[in-house]
Amino acid sequence: MLAHHKIISAALKIAEKQVTATVNLLDEGATVPFISRYRKEATGSLDEVEVAAIRDRVLQLRDLDKRREAILKSMTDLGKLTPELEKQFNEAETIALLEDIYLPFKPKRKTRASVAKEKGLEPLALQIFDQKNIDLFIEGDKYIDAEKGVNSVEEALAGARDIIAEMISENTEARTKMRLYFQEKAIFKSEVIKGKEEEGIKYKDYFDWTEPVKSAASHRVLAMRRGEKELILRLDAIPPAEHALAILENQFMINNNAAAKQVQQALADGYKRLLEPAMETELRVLTKQKADEEAIKVFAENARQLLLAAPMGQKNVLAIDPGFRTGCKVVCLDKQGKLLENTAIYPHTGQGNVKNAAFAIEQLCEKHNVEAIAIGNGTAGRETETFVRGLNLPGVSIVMVNESGASIYSASEVAREEFPTQDITVRGAVSIGRRLMDPLAELVKIDPKSIGVGQYQHDVDQTKLQASLDDTVMSAVNAVGVELNTASKQILAYVSGLGPTLAQNIVDYRNANGAFKNRESLKKVPRLGDKAYEQAAGFLRIRHAENILDTSGVHPERYALVNKMASDLGTTVASLVKDPQLQKQIKPQQYVTNEIGLPTLNDILKELAKPGRDPRAQFEAFSFTDGVNEIGDLRIGMKLPGIVTNITNFGAFVDIGVHQDGLVHTSQLANRFVANANDVVKVHQKVEVTVMEVDASRKRISLSMKTEEKTKERKDDRPKAEFKTKATNANFKAKPEKKDADGDLQEKLAKLKSMFK
């Protein structure tokens, strides 16, 4: 195990002492959020990312050990484990190398080589492989045996070559060299399968595509693999064969005679028939894993940003799930998100219905003292927004809400349990309203894969994706903290140390015994033991608790310390929390012990300043441009407000209110080079974009976030106009003009673009 710690320390550039402490805590059942928040002294203040990296790496190494043990047992059972082989197995640092060493001994199905060995041709193969000067006809003639199926010298030599080909393909050194060669020099070649051009038009970019494997972007790898899976594309990932053969010949060819020519034939056959397919398969697995990791990382980061979107907070909300012909489902929710009333309105199906719909909304707003209206951004969303804004409701905020996944929730078991007597349209509208109030509390009820912020999320390893998303949701939930007396069992399940069973037990206990008055009473919940309490308590909040620390992120194990701080200042904890001047008098160095260091003490002081502070941003109202409701309303050059809905490796998607998100390519995110879109934008961020291109038939919108750079002035007396470039003048002239003929404007824009190339 200590060897593992050294490996992890070197790989992650984290001190071995920190790695050891973290692994010990993980083995004791501590969660990543708990370790990074409440065990900073033990780990040297490692953050969640570092703790999770240590956890994942130690699991990989333990899996390697398990495989090593299984192989050693198999080799022992086969009676083929020598001290030299055992040493090689124990020193193997990767699964690939471990499997390479094991490959020649691994029980396998019948092969051409095994058939040749059954015919007794292995001695001949070894004799030829030595590449000494021998008479192939004489030596081959010795193995002619009709009963064994060897009827000629050529058949004997062919069988020997099959054995040599397999020997070469299973050679550990050769496989290592080929693995490196494939990783460095392989080329992805993608082409459309004949006759599939029209069916696979969305893969048009890959109909005739080549690029080096080692530099292929993850989204292109996943796109090509999806096209291959759908039988639209044919995909290869191999390097130039002649160079591969040269590498193998350099290793295995030791002479220039008749036997050597047989080895050369076997080598070419072994590469083409055995080694190349094996290495290509490995490479495809490797590139898929790498692409998966990138896509999962993108998805997890997007999901985290969406989960941590600013909440509006506890408001009386009217929520609308829009629709045209089928009408709009309307629900009213109180400040806790409880469903009060629901109805349907039809503002888009006729004048009389518009009046009735307007009256219904006005009456509901007055009846339930509505403070905000949430409108889903799906079909008829913008039209419904226009209708509601036209009512001029005083003191009511009107907000478009991303409804991705609301339909998944409305048909889920969770929704049926919450609203057993309501139909899916009511449940969907409730979800829209609650998302406005608290996105995190509502989105945890939905499978994260359904919230629409991923990149090829259905093509990646689903087990790894789920593990990453579980980490992400747990991190977000614990970063914000959970109100114990109002939280759903779904959000409680993500609290450190709990899980679905204990979450249900907490809800059942709360229903039977009333609200929790303090954290200590959590210990009365069935099956919630000391370990679970230790892990969970600091992340659970009790609003208006008897002990003010129960509303904060201070862990109960540090209550005595805070009491001492207050006592030393001659005051109470409640007074200390309310008085910033008293807090400034605390000297944290006085309270440092072997167990408690400055990191924990500083965290406590932050909590005393703002107990239970919410790390999420303040909510800001947002609205799209009036009159721009459909893709047909867009014009090139328009500047529009938008909300970032998804971030990928190639750019950011932005909702501009036309039912189709536009793409801001990485090259258009800023006036500088952008390597990672997350460095510039975040999911749910409000941005201003410029429309660059519109392809209505393919529903593609190209946007830009670049700002117009002002022409630099020269420090002399000549007129500034003389120093404008052609591009500057072209820009200046093209900007304000309005043309009746759209084609004329398009032509000018095309010329303008060509000047920048």
C-alpha positions in Angstrom: 0.0 0.0 0.0 2.8 2.4 0.8 4.2 1.8 -2.7 0.8 3.0 -4.0 1.2 6.2 -2.0 4.6 6.9 -3.6 3.2 6.3 -7.1 0.2 8.6 -6.4 2.4 11.2 -4.8 4.7 11.3 -7.9 1.8 11.2 -10.4 -0.3 14.0 -8.8 2.6 16.0 -7.4 1.1 15.8 -3.9 3.2 15.1 -0.8 3.2 11.5 0.2 2.2 12.4 3.7 -0.9 14.1 2.3 -1.7 11.1 0.1 -1.4 8.7 3.1 -3.6 10.8 5.3 -6.3 11.1 2.6 -6.3 7.4 1.8 -6.6 6.5 5.5 -9.6 8.8 5.8 -11.2 7.4 2.7 -10.7 3.9 4.0 -12.4 4.9 7.2 -15.5 5.8 5.2 -15.0 9.6 5.0 -16.5 11.3 1.9 -14.7 13.7 -0.4 -16.7 16.8 0.7 -16.1 16.0 4.4 -12.4 15.4 4.0 -11.8 18.6 2.0 -14.0 20.7 4.4 -13.4 19.3 7.9 -10.1 17.5 7.8 -7.8 20.2 6.3 -5.1 19.7 9.0 -4.8 16.0 8.2 -4.6 16.5 4.4 -2.7 19.8 4.2 -5.9 21.6 2.9 -6.3 19.4 -0.2 -9.4 20.5 -2.2 -12.2 18.2 -3.5 -10.5 17.8 -6.9 -7.3 16.6 -5.3 -9.0 14.3 -2.8 -11.1 12.8 -5.6 -8.0 12.3 -7.8 -6.3 10.4 -4.9 -9.4 8.3 -4.4 -9.6 7.4 -8.1 -5.9 6.6 -8.5 -5.8 4.4 -5.4 -8.8 2.5 -6.8 -7.1 2.0 -10.1 -3.9 0.7 -8.4 -6.0 -1.7 -6.3 -7.7 -3.0 -9.4 -4.3 -3.6 -10.9 -3.3 -5.6 -7.9 -6.4 -7.7 -8.1 -5.7 -8.5 -11.7 -2.1 -9.2 -10.9 -3.2 -11.7 -8.2 -5.6 -13.4 -10.6 -2.8 -13.8 -13.2 -0.3 -15.1 -10.8 -2.8 -17.7 -9.6 -3.6 -18.7 -13.1 0.1 -19.1 -13.9 0.6 -21.2 -10.8 -2.3 -23.4 -11.7 -0.8 -23.8 -15.2 2.6 -24.7 -13.7 4.3 -22.0 -15.8 5.2 -19.4 -13.1 9.0 -19.0 -12.9 10.8 -16.6 -10.5 11.7 -14.5 -13.5 8.1 -14.2 -14.7 6.9 -13.6 -11.2 9.3 -10.6 -11.0 8.1 -9.3 -14.3 4.4 -9.5 -13.2 5.2 -7.8 -9.9 7.0 -4.9 -11.6 4.4 -4.3 -14.2 2.9 -0.8 -13.6 0.0 -0.9 -16.1 -2.8 -3.3 -17.0 -1.5 -3.3 -20.6 2.0 -4.5 -19.7 0.6 -7.0 -17.3 -1.6 -8.5 -20.0 1.3 -8.4 -22.5 3.4 -10.6 -20.2 0.5 -13.0 -19.6 -0.6 -13.2 -23.3 1.7 -16.1 -24.4 0.4 -18.2 -21.5 -3.2 -17.1 -21.5 -5.7 -19.9 -22.4 -7.1 -18.9 -25.8 -9.4 -20.3 -28.5 -8.0 -22.3 -31.4 -5.7 -20.2 -33.7 -3.7 -21.0 -36.8 -0.6 -21.2 -34.6 -2.2 -23.6 -32.1 -3.3 -25.8 -35.0 0.3 -25.9 -36.3 1.6 -26.8 -32.9 -0.9 -29.7 -32.8 0.7 -30.9 -36.0 4.1 -30.9 -34.3 5.6 -28.0 -36.2 6.8 -25.9 -33.2 10.4 -27.3 -33.4 10.6 -26.3 -37.0 9.3 -22.8 -36.2 11.9 -22.3 -33.5 14.7 -23.6 -35.8 13.6 -21.1 -38.6 13.2 -18.3 -36.0 16.9 -18.7 -35.1 17.6 -17.7 -38.7 20.6 -20.0 -39.1 21.8 -21.3 -42.4 19.6 -24.4 -42.9 18.2 -26.2 -45.9 14.5 -25.5 -45.6 13.4 -28.3 -48.0 15.4 -30.9 -46.0 14.2 -29.6 -42.6 10.6 -29.2 -43.7 10.5 -32.7 -45.2 11.1 -34.1 -41.8 7.7 -32.9 -40.6 5.6 -34.3 -43.5 3.0 -36.5 -41.8 -0.3 -37.2 -43.6 -2.0 -38.3 -40.4 -1.3 -35.0 -38.8 -2.4 -33.1 -41.9 1.1 -32.0 -43.1 1.2 -33.2 -46.8 4.1 -31.1 -48.2 7.2 -29.1 -47.3 5.3 -25.9 -48.1 2.5 -26.9 -45.7 5.1 -27.5 -43.0 6.8 -24.1 -43.7 3.4 -22.4 -43.7 2.5 -23.8 -40.3 5.9 -22.8 -38.9 5.3 -19.3 -40.2 1.9 -19.2 -38.4 3.7 -20.1 -35.2 6.4 -17.4 -35.7 3.7 -14.8 -36.5 2.0 -15.5 -33.3 5.3 -15.5 -31.3 6.1 -12.0 -32.8 2.6 -10.7 -32.1 2.8 -11.8 -28.5 6.3 -10.6 -27.8 6.1 -8.1 -24.9 8.9 -5.8 -26.3 7.3 -5.8 -29.8 3.9 -4.9 -28.4 5.3 -2.1 -26.3 7.1 -0.6 -29.4 3.9 -1.0 -31.5 1.7 0.5 -28.8 3.9 3.6 -28.7 4.2 3.8 -32.5 0.4 3.6 -32.9 -0.1 6.3 -30.2 2.3 8.6 -32.0 1.7 7.9 -35.7 -1.7 6.5 -36.1 -4.2 8.4 -38.4 -7.9 8.5 -38.0 -9.5 7.9 -41.5 -13.2 8.3 -41.7 -15.2 7.9 -44.9 -18.9 7.5 -45.7 -20.3 4.1 -46.5 -21.5 4.1 -50.1 -25.2 4.8 -50.4 -25.4 6.4 -46.9 -24.6 10.0 -47.9 -28.2 11.3 -47.6 -29.1 9.3 -44.5 -26.0 10.5 -42.7 -26.0 14.2 -43.7 -25.3 15.3 -40.1 -21.9 13.5 -40.4 -21.0 15.3 -43.7 -17.9 16.7 -42.1 -16.5 13.2 -41.7 -17.4 11.8 -45.1 -13.8 12.1 -46.1 -11.8 13.0 -43.0 -8.2 12.3 -41.8 -6.3 13.6 -38.8 -3.6 12.3 -36.4 -5.0 10.3 -33.6 -2.9 11.9 -30.9 -4.3 15.4 -31.6 -7.9 14.5 -32.4 -10.4 16.5 -30.3 -12.6 14.4 -28.1 -15.8 15.6 -29.7 -14.6 14.6 -33.1 -13.6 11.2 -31.9 -17.0 10.6 -30.3 -18.8 12.0 -33.4 -16.9 9.6 -35.8 -17.5 6.6 -33.5 -21.2 7.5 -33.3 -21.3 7.7 -37.1 -19.6 4.3 -37.3 -22.0 2.8 -34.8 -24.9 4.1 -36.9 -23.4 2.4 -40.0 -22.9 5.7 -41.7 -19.1 5.9 -41.5 -16.2 3.5 -41.9 -13.5 4.4 -39.4 -9.8 3.2 -39.2 -7.1 4.2 -36.8 -3.8 2.9 -38.0 -0.3 4.2 -38.8 1.7 3.7 -42.0 2.3 -0.1 -42.2 5.8 0.2 -43.8 7.2 2.0 -40.8 5.7 -0.5 -38.4 7.2 -3.4 -40.3 10.6 -1.6 -40.3 10.4 -1.4 -36.5 9.6 -5.1 -36.2 12.3 -6.1 -38.7 14.8 -4.1 -36.7 14.0 -6.2 -33.6 13.6 -9.6 -35.1 15.6 -9.8 -38.3 19.1 -11.0 -37.4 20.3 -12.6 -40.6 19.9 -12.6 -44.4 19.3 -16.1 -45.6 16.5 -18.5 -46.5 15.3 -18.9 -42.9 15.3 -15.1 -42.4 13.1 -14.7 -45.4 10.6 -17.1 -43.8 10.7 -15.0 -40.6 10.2 -11.8 -42.7 7.1 -13.4 -44.3 5.8 -14.4 -40.9 6.5 -11.0 -39.5 4.5 -9.3 -42.3 1.6 -11.7 -41.8 1.8 -11.5 -38.0 1.6 -7.7 -38.2 -1.3 -7.5 -40.6 -3.3 -10.3 -39.3 -2.6 -10.2 -35.5 -0.6 -7.2 -34.3 -2.2 -4.4 -36.3 -5.8 -5.3 -35.4 -4.8 -5.8 -31.7 -3.0 -2.5 -31.5 -5.8 -0.7 -33.4 -8.4 -2.1 -30.9 -6.2 -1.0 -28.0 -5.8 2.4 -29.5 -9.5 2.8 -30.2 -10.2 1.8 -26.6 -7.6 4.3 -25.4 -8.8 7.2 -27.5 -12.4 6.4 -26.5 -11.4 6.5 -22.8 -9.6 9.8 -23.3 -12.6 11.2 -25.2 -14.9 9.9 -22.6 -12.9 11.6 -19.8 -12.9 14.9 -21.7 -16.7 14.7 -22.4 -17.4 13.6 -18.8 -15.3 16.5 -17.5 -17.2 18.9 -19.7 -20.5 17.5 -18.7 -19.7 17.5 -14.9 -18.5 21.1 -15.0 -21.6 22.2 -16.9 -23.8 20.3 -14.5 -22.1 21.8 -11.5 -22.6 25.3 -12.9 -26.2 24.7 -13.6 -26.8 23.2 -10.1 -25.2 26.2 -8.5 -27.2 28.7 -10.6 -28.5 31.6 -8.6 -31.8 30.9 -6.8 -34.5 33.5 -6.6 -35.3 32.3 -3.1 -38.6 31.8 -1.3 -41.2 33.6 -3.3 -44.9 33.1 -4.1 -44.5 31.8 -7.7 -46.9 31.3 -10.6 -45.3 28.9 -13.1 -46.4 28.3 -16.7 -45.6 25.3 -18.9 -46.3 26.8 -22.3 -48.1 25.3 -25.3 -50.0 26.4 -28.4 -52.9 24.2 -29.3 -53.0 22.2 -26.0 -52.8 25.4 -24.0 -50.5 26.5 -21.1 -50.6 24.7 -17.8 -50.5 27.1 -14.9 -49.7 26.3 -11.3 -49.4 28.5 -8.2 -46.7 27.7 -5.5 -46.2 29.1 -2.1 -42.9 30.2 -0.7 -41.9 26.6 0.2 -42.8 25.3 -3.3 -46.1 23.7 -2.2 -48.7 23.4 -4.9 -51.7 25.6 -4.2 -53.8 25.6 -7.4 -53.5 24.7 -11.0 -55.5 25.5 -14.2 -55.0 25.8 -18.0 -55.2 28.8 -20.2 -55.3 29.2 -24.0 -53.7 32.6 -24.9 -52.6 31.5 -28.4 -55.9 30.0 -29.8 -58.2 33.0 -30.3 -59.1 36.5 -29.1 -61.7 35.3 -26.6 -59.3 32.9 -25.1 -56.7 35.6 -24.8 -59.0 37.7 -22.7 -59.9 34.7 -20.5 -56.3 33.8 -20.1 -55.4 37.4 -19.1 -58.2 37.5 -16.6 -57.1 34.1 -15.1 -53.5 35.2 -14.7 -54.5 38.5 -13.1 -56.9 36.7 -10.7 -54.3 34.1 -9.6 -51.7 36.7 -9.0 -54.0 38.7 -6.8 -55.3 35.6 -5.0 -51.9 34.1 -4.1 -49.9 37.3 -3.8 -47.7 36.2 -6.7 -44.2 37.8 -6.6 -42.7 36.1 -9.7 -43.8 34.2 -12.8 -41.7 31.4 -14.2 -42.2 30.5 -17.9 -40.7 27.4 -19.5 -38.5 28.1 -22.5 -39.9 25.3 -24.7 -42.5 25.5 -27.4 -44.5 28.7 -27.2 -42.3 30.0 -24.4 -41.4 33.3 -26.0 -45.0 33.9 -27.2 -46.3 33.1 -23.7 -43.7 35.5 -22.2 -44.8 38.3 -24.6 -48.4 37.6 -23.6 -47.6 37.8 -19.8 -45.4 40.9 -20.1 -48.2 42.6 -21.9 -50.4 42.3 -18.8 -48.2 44.8 -17.0 -48.6 43.1 -13.6 -47.2 45.4 -10.9 -44.5 44.2 -8.7 -44.2 40.8 -10.5 -40.9 39.5 -11.9 -41.2 37.5 -15.2 -38.5 35.0 -15.8 -37.9 32.5 -18.6 -36.7 29.2 -17.1 -34.7 26.4 -18.8 -37.1 23.5 -18.7 -34.6 20.8 -19.9 -35.5 17.6 -18.1 -38.8 18.8 -16.7 -40.7 16.2 -18.8 -38.3 13.5 -17.5 -39.2 14.6 -13.9 -42.9 14.8 -14.6 -43.1 11.2 -15.7 -40.7 9.9 -12.9 -41.5 7.9 -9.8 -40.3 10.9 -7.8 -43.0 13.1 -9.3 -45.7 10.4 -9.0 -44.8 10.1 -5.3 -45.0 13.9 -4.8 -48.1 14.4 -6.8 -50.0 11.1 -7.1 -53.3 12.8 -8.2 -51.9 15.3 -10.7 -51.1 14.7 -14.4 -47.7 15.1 -15.9 -48.4 18.6 -17.2 -49.1 19.9 -13.7 -45.9 18.2 -12.4 -43.9 19.7 -15.2 -45.2 23.2 -14.4 -44.4 22.7 -10.7 -40.8 21.7 -11.6 -40.4 24.9 -13.7 -41.6 27.1 -10.8 -39.4 25.3 -8.3 -36.4 25.6 -10.5 -36.7 29.4 -10.4 -36.9 29.3 -6.6 -34.0 26.9 -6.0 -32.4 25.2 -9.0 -30.3 22.8 -6.9 -33.2 21.5 -4.8 -35.2 20.7 -7.9 -32.6 19.5 -10.3 -31.3 16.8 -7.9 -34.6 15.0 -8.6 -33.7 14.5 -12.2 -31.1 12.1 -13.6 -28.2 14.6 -14.4 -27.8 13.1 -17.8 -31.3 14.5 -18.7 -30.6 18.2 -17.9 -29.2 18.9 -21.4 -25.7 20.3 -20.6 -23.5 17.5 -22.0 -21.4 16.7 -24.9 -22.1 13.2 -26.4 -23.1 12.1 -22.9 -25.0 9.1 -24.2 -21.9 7.8 -26.1 -19.5 7.8 -23.1 -18.9 5.1 -20.5 -22.1 5.3 -18.5 -20.7 3.9 -15.3 -17.9 6.5 -15.2 -20.3 9.3 -16.2 -22.7 8.4 -13.4 -19.8 8.3 -10.9 -18.6 11.7 -12.0 -22.1 13.2 -11.9 -22.7 11.7 -8.5 -19.5 13.4 -7.3 -20.6 16.7 -8.9 -24.1 16.7 -7.4 -22.7 15.7 -4.0 -20.1 18.5 -4.2 -22.7 21.1 -5.1 -25.2 20.0 -2.5 -22.7 20.0 0.3 -21.1 23.3 -0.8 -24.5 25.0 -0.5 -25.7 23.1 2.6 -29.2 21.6 3.1 -32.0 22.9 5.3 -32.8 19.8 7.4 -36.5 20.6 8.1 -37.6 21.3 4.5 -35.3 19.2 2.3 -36.6 16.5 0.1 -35.3 13.0 0.5 -33.7 13.4 -3.0 -31.4 16.2 -1.9 -30.8 14.7 1.5 -29.5 11.5 -0.2 -26.6 13.6 -1.6 -25.5 14.9 1.8 -22.1 13.6 2.9 -22.5 10.3 4.8 -26.3 9.8 4.2 -27.5 8.1 1.0 -31.1 7.1 0.0 -31.9 4.9 3.0 -30.9 7.4 5.7 -32.5 10.2 3.7 -35.8 8.4 3.8 -35.4 7.6 7.5 -34.8 11.3 8.2 -38.0 12.3 6.3 -40.0 9.6 8.0 -38.7 10.7 11.5 -39.4 14.3 10.6 -43.0 13.5 9.5 -43.6 11.5 12.7 -41.9 13.8 15.3 -42.1 17.2 13.8 -39.2 19.6 12.9 -35.7 19.0 14.1 -34.9 21.5 16.8 -31.1 20.8 16.8 -28.5 18.7 15.0 -28.0 16.5 18.0 -31.5 15.1 17.6 -30.4 13.6 14.3 -28.9 10.8 16.3 -32.4 9.6 17.1 -33.1 8.8 13.5 -33.1 5.0 13.0 -29.8 3.6 11.7 -28.1 7.0 11.6 -25.0 6.1 13.6 -22.0 8.1 14.9 -20.1 7.8 11.6 -23.0 9.1 9.5 -23.6 11.9 11.9 -20.0 12.9 11.8 -20.0 13.0 8.0 -23.4 14.8 7.6 -23.9 17.1 10.5 -21.8 20.0 9.3 -23.6 20.2 6.0 -27.1 20.2 7.5 -28.7 23.5 8.5 -31.6 24.2 10.9 -33.2 27.6 10.3 -34.2 29.4 13.6 -32.4 26.7 15.7 -32.0 27.1 19.4 -28.2 27.0 19.0 -27.2 29.5 16.3 -24.3 27.3 15.3 -26.9 24.8 14.0 -27.7 27.3 11.3 -24.0 27.4 10.2 -21.3 25.3 8.6 -19.5 25.0 11.9 -19.2 21.2 12.7 -20.7 20.2 16.0 -17.3 18.7 17.0 -16.1 22.4 17.1 -18.9 23.8 19.1 -16.9 23.6 22.4 -14.1 25.6 20.7 -16.5 28.4 19.6 -18.0 28.4 23.1 -14.5 29.0 24.5 -13.9 31.8 22.0 -17.1 33.5 23.3 -16.3 32.8 26.9 -12.8 34.3 26.5 -14.4 37.5 25.2 -16.9 37.5 28.1 -20.0 37.0 25.8 -22.3 34.4 24.4 -22.0 32.6 21.1 -25.3 34.3 19.9 -23.9 37.7 20.7 -20.6 36.8 19.1 -22.3 35.9 15.8 -24.2 39.2 15.8 -21.2 41.5 16.6 -18.5 41.8 13.9 -16.4 43.9 16.3 -16.3 41.1 18.8 -15.3 38.7 16.0 -12.4 40.9 15.1 -11.0 40.5 18.6 -10.6 36.8 18.2 -6.9 35.8 17.7 -7.0 32.4 15.9 -3.4 31.6 16.8 -4.5 31.3 20.4 -6.6 28.3 19.6 -4.2 26.3 17.5 -3.7 22.7 18.9 -2.4 19.4 17.5 -5.8 18.7 16.0 -7.0 22.2 15.1 -5.0 24.4 12.8 -5.4 27.8 11.2 -7.3 26.4 8.1 -10.2 25.1 10.3 -10.0 28.2 12.6 -10.3 30.5 9.6 -13.3 28.6 8.3 -15.0 28.9 11.7 -14.4 32.7 11.7 -16.0 33.0 8.2 -19.0 31.1 9.4 -19.4 33.3 12.5 -19.4 36.3 10.2 -22.1 34.9 7.9 -23.7 31.7 9.4 -24.9 29.3 6.7 -23.9 31.6 3.9 -25.0 30.5 0.5 -22.0 30.4 -2.0 -24.3 30.9 -5.0 -24.5 34.2 -6.8 -27.3 36.7 -6.3 -30.3 36.2 -8.6 -30.6 38.7 -11.5 -33.7 39.0 -13.6 -33.2 38.5 -17.4 -35.2 39.0 -20.5 -34.7 38.3 -24.2 -35.1 40.9 -27.0 -38.7 41.7 -27.8 -39.8 40.7 -31.3 -37.1 38.1 -31.7 -39.0 34.9 -31.1 -38.1 32.6 -34.0 -35.0 31.8 -36.0 -36.6 33.6 -38.9 -36.5 36.8 -36.9 -32.7 36.8 -36.8 -30.6 39.1 -39.0 -26.8 39.0 -39.4 -25.2 41.7 -37.3 -27.9 41.7 -34.6 -26.7 42.2 -31.0 -28.8 40.2 -28.6 -28.8 39.2 -24.9 -28.5 35.5 -24.2 -28.0 32.9 -21.6 -25.2 30.2 -21.8 -26.9 26.8 -21.8 -24.1 24.4 -22.5 -20.3 24.5 -22.8 -18.3 22.1 -25.0 -14.7 21.7 -26.1 -15.4 23.6 -29.2 -17.5 26.5 -27.8 -20.6 27.6 -25.9 -24.2 27.3 -26.8 -26.3 30.3 -26.0 -30.1 30.7 -25.8 -31.2 33.9 -27.5 -34.9 33.2 -27.3 -35.6 31.6 -30.6 -36.1 28.0 -29.5 -32.8 27.0 -31.0 -29.5 27.7 -29.2 -26.7 29.4 -31.2 -23.1 28.4 -31.0 -20.3 30.7 -30.1 -17.2 28.9 -31.4 -14.1 29.1 -29.2 -12.6 31.4 -31.8 -15.5 33.8 -31.3 -15.6 33.8 -27.5 -13.2 36.7 -27.0 -10.8 39.0 -28.8 -7.9 36.7 -27.7 -7.1 33.1 -28.1 -9.3 30.8 -25.9 -8.1 27.3 -25.1 -11.0 26.4 -22.8 -14.4 28.0 -23.1 -14.9 27.6 -19.3 -12.2 30.3 -18.9 -14.5 32.8 -20.5 -18.1 31.7 -19.8 -20.1 29.6 -17.3 -23.5 27.8 -17.7 -26.4 30.2 -17.0 -24.2 33.3 -17.5 -25.9 36.3 -19.1 -24.0 37.4 -22.2 -24.3 39.7 -25.2 -23.8 38.1 -28.6 -23.7 39.1 -32.3 -25.4 37.0 -34.9 -22.8 35.9 -37.5 -24.6 33.3 -39.6 -28.0 31.7 -39.8 -28.8 28.4 -41.5 -32.6 28.0 -40.9 -32.8 24.7 -42.9 -30.2 23.0 -40.6 -31.3 25.0 -37.5 -27.8 26.4 -37.0 -27.0 29.8 -35.6 -23.4 31.1 -35.4 -22.8 33.8 -32.8 -19.9 35.9 -31.6 -19.0 37.4 -28.3 -16.1 39.4 -29.7 -16.1 43.1 -29.1 -15.3 45.7 -31.7 -11.8 46.9 -31.3 -11.2 50.6 -31.7 -8.6 51.8 -34.2 -5.4 52.8 -32.4 -4.7 56.5 -32.8 -1.2 57.6 -34.0 0.5 60.4 -32.1 0.9 62.9 -34.9 -1.0 65.8 -36.4 -2.3 64.0 -39.5 -6.1 63.3 -39.7 -7.0 60.0 -38.0 -9.1 59.0 -41.0 -6.0 58.6 -43.2 -4.8 55.7 -41.0 -8.0 53.6 -41.2 -7.3 50.2 -42.9 -9.4 48.9 -45.7 -10.9 46.4 -43.2 -11.8 49.3 -40.8 -13.5 51.3 -43.5 -15.4 48.2 -44.7 -16.6 47.6 -41.2 -17.6 51.1 -40.7 -19.6 51.3 -44.0 -21.3 47.9 -43.5 -22.5 48.5 -39.9 -25.5 50.9 -40.0 -27.0 50.2 -43.4 -30.4 48.6 -43.6 -31.2 46.9 -46.9 -34.6 45.9 -48.3 -32.9 43.2 -50.4 -31.4 40.7 -48.0 -29.3 39.2 -50.9 -27.5 42.5 -51.4 -26.6 42.7 -47.7 -25.4 39.0 -47.8 -23.2 39.8 -50.8 -21.5 42.7 -49.0 -21.0 40.6 -45.9 -19.4 37.9 -47.9 -17.0 40.4 -49.4 -16.3 41.8 -45.9 -15.4 38.3 -44.6 -13.1 37.6 -47.5 -11.1 40.7 -46.6 -10.3 39.3 -43.2 -9.1 36.0 -44.5 
